[in-house]
Amino acid sequence: MSKGRGTVTDYAGETLREGDLVAYAARVNNRVRMTDAVIIKATAKKVDGRLRPMLLVEPTGIESGFIKRETLDRQWVSTEHVRLLAVGYAP
């Protein structure tokens, strides 16, 4: 999953760093939407006895779907369904 020790990557092998713009799948009720977000922190957490790469992201408000997001709070997401869109994103 990663190119080397201490490197967090998306599912295509692109290195993810703080400040990058990514897209990830987010659940809303019984639906899934694609959401753009900026990476705040990239780390690894122990989940179910395994060390998994995780990202603290802040949604930008740009997303698919008809139902508007209720909050733009920061969220922890797994890199399993994350894709890099832009390096060093600055709104």
HULINLIN-V465875 format. One line per field, one symbol per residue. phi: phi as a letter, one per 30 degrees, with the letter a starting at -180 (. if undefined). Layout:
phi = ???
This chain:
phi = .cdadiccbddcjddcbejdcbcbdbdbhcbbbcbdacdcacabbdbhibdcdbbcbcedjcadjcddddbcddbcbddebcbdcbdidbd
